[in-house]
Structure formats: C-alpha cells, structure tokens
Amino acid sequence: MISTSVIQHDECSDSSVFPVQTNFTTDKNTDAPVFLELVVTDSLTGMPVPRAMISIDSQCLTAVCDDEGKASIPEVLSGHLILDVIIWGYRASSMRLFLSGRKKSLHIKMIRHC
C-alpha cells in the first residue's frame, strides 16, 4: 500500500499546466488551519483513482492519493482557495472552495477522457 504523501514547496511558480484565469484572491486569516481529507473516484464506476495529484497552488501545497484514492492535506489556511486535481486519463478538475472549521472532507469524482 502506498502511503499518502504531502509536499510543501519552498517556492511557487505562477505558471502551471492548467492555469486558472480568475480575479479570485486567497483570504489569509488568523483562524485555525483546516485538516483537509479527500477521496478521488471515477465518476462512472465509483472506483478509487490512485495517484491523483491534488494541489492548492496559492498555499504551495500538494498531495498524492494512495491506492484507495485517499489523500489528506493538514494545515490548510482557512478561507477562499482553488483546489486542482490532475491524473493521466482524466479531465483536469479545478474548483473554488471556502474552507473553515477544523476538518473538511471532500469527495471528488473525476471524468475520464473519451
């Protein structure tokens, strides 16, 4: 079994493979950080999608799903953010979120390329 890994980058790049055009800003406040739990599945079969890469570029955070399609990112700053999910064979997914509280669970359904 592959364990969930979380990587915090020292630097962020403004360029990415799937850029998001938006006037959206990240709110950084003094609330406690959020523990983010994610499950990534195939939208048709419901089966887990292992090794999907999840990133929150505004906070330089990345996680990779385990064999069960699960990942977690501790210490996510609460507020508005954009969460991106990419994996070979599926359409890239980008979503705007508002996180608050101590813990948040998300189920992301990925759509296969035709």
C-alpha positions as CSV (number, residue, x, y, z in Angstrom):
1,M,0.0,0.0,0.0
2,I,1.3,3.4,-0.9
3,S,1.0,5.9,1.9
4,T,-0.4,9.4,1.3
5,S,2.3,11.9,0.9
6,V,2.1,15.7,1.4
7,I,4.7,18.0,-0.1
8,Q,5.1,21.6,0.9
9,H,7.1,23.5,-1.7
10,D,9.6,26.2,-0.8
11,E,8.6,28.3,-3.9
12,C,5.5,28.6,-6.0
13,S,5.5,29.1,-9.7
14,D,3.0,31.4,-11.4
15,S,2.8,29.1,-14.4
16,S,1.1,25.8,-14.3
17,V,0.0,23.1,-16.7
18,F,-3.7,24.0,-16.2
19,P,-3.8,27.8,-15.4
20,V,-7.0,29.2,-14.0
21,Q,-7.9,32.6,-15.1
22,T,-9.7,34.4,-12.3
23,N,-9.8,37.6,-10.2
24,F,-10.1,35.4,-7.2
25,T,-7.9,36.1,-4.1
26,T,-7.0,33.9,-1.2
27,D,-8.1,35.1,2.2
28,K,-5.4,34.5,4.8
29,N,-6.7,35.0,8.3
30,T,-5.8,34.0,11.8
31,D,-8.3,31.1,12.1
32,A,-7.0,27.7,13.0
33,P,-5.8,25.7,9.9
34,V,-8.1,23.2,8.3
35,F,-7.3,19.4,8.0
36,L,-8.5,18.5,4.5
37,E,-9.4,14.9,3.7
38,L,-10.1,13.9,0.1
39,V,-11.4,10.9,-1.8
40,V,-11.0,10.8,-5.5
41,T,-13.1,8.3,-7.6
42,D,-14.0,7.6,-11.2
43,S,-17.4,9.3,-12.0
44,L,-18.7,6.3,-13.9
45,T,-17.5,3.3,-11.9
46,G,-17.1,4.8,-8.4
47,M,-13.7,3.0,-8.2
48,P,-10.9,4.9,-6.4
49,V,-8.4,6.8,-8.6
50,P,-5.0,6.1,-7.1
51,R,-2.1,8.6,-7.6
52,A,-4.2,11.6,-8.5
53,M,-2.3,14.8,-7.7
54,I,-4.1,17.4,-5.6
55,S,-2.7,20.9,-5.3
56,I,-3.5,24.2,-3.7
57,D,-1.2,26.5,-5.6
58,S,-2.0,29.6,-3.6
59,Q,-0.6,27.9,-0.5
60,C,2.1,25.8,-2.2
61,L,0.6,22.5,-1.0
62,T,0.4,19.2,-2.9
63,A,-0.8,15.7,-2.0
64,V,-0.9,12.4,-3.9
65,C,-3.7,9.9,-3.5
66,D,-2.9,6.4,-2.2
67,D,-4.2,3.2,-3.7
68,E,-7.6,3.8,-2.2
69,G,-7.9,7.2,-3.8
70,K,-7.5,8.9,-0.4
71,A,-5.3,11.9,0.4
72,S,-5.0,14.5,3.2
73,I,-3.5,17.9,3.5
74,P,-3.0,19.2,7.0
75,E,-2.5,22.8,7.9
76,V,-4.6,24.3,5.0
77,L,-5.2,28.0,5.7
78,S,-8.9,28.7,6.1
79,G,-10.6,31.0,3.5
80,H,-11.1,31.0,-0.2
81,L,-8.9,28.8,-2.4
82,I,-8.7,26.9,-5.7
83,L,-8.1,23.2,-5.5
84,D,-6.8,21.4,-8.6
85,V,-6.8,17.6,-9.3
86,I,-5.0,16.0,-12.2
87,I,-4.3,12.4,-13.2
88,W,-3.4,10.8,-16.5
89,G,-6.5,9.6,-18.4
90,Y,-8.9,12.0,-16.7
91,R,-10.0,15.6,-17.3
92,A,-8.3,18.1,-15.0
93,S,-10.6,19.3,-12.3
94,S,-10.4,22.8,-10.7
95,M,-12.8,24.0,-8.1
96,R,-13.2,27.1,-5.9
97,L,-13.7,26.4,-2.2
98,F,-14.2,28.2,1.0
99,L,-12.7,26.3,4.0
100,S,-13.5,26.9,7.6
101,G,-13.6,24.9,10.8
102,R,-11.0,22.3,11.9
103,K,-11.7,19.5,9.4
104,K,-13.2,19.2,5.9
105,S,-13.9,16.1,3.8
106,L,-14.3,16.2,0.1
107,H,-15.3,13.5,-2.5
108,I,-14.1,14.4,-6.0
109,K,-15.5,12.5,-9.0
110,M,-13.1,12.5,-12.0
111,I,-14.4,12.3,-15.6
112,R,-12.4,10.1,-18.0
113,H,-11.1,11.3,-21.3
114,C,-13.1,9.9,-24.2
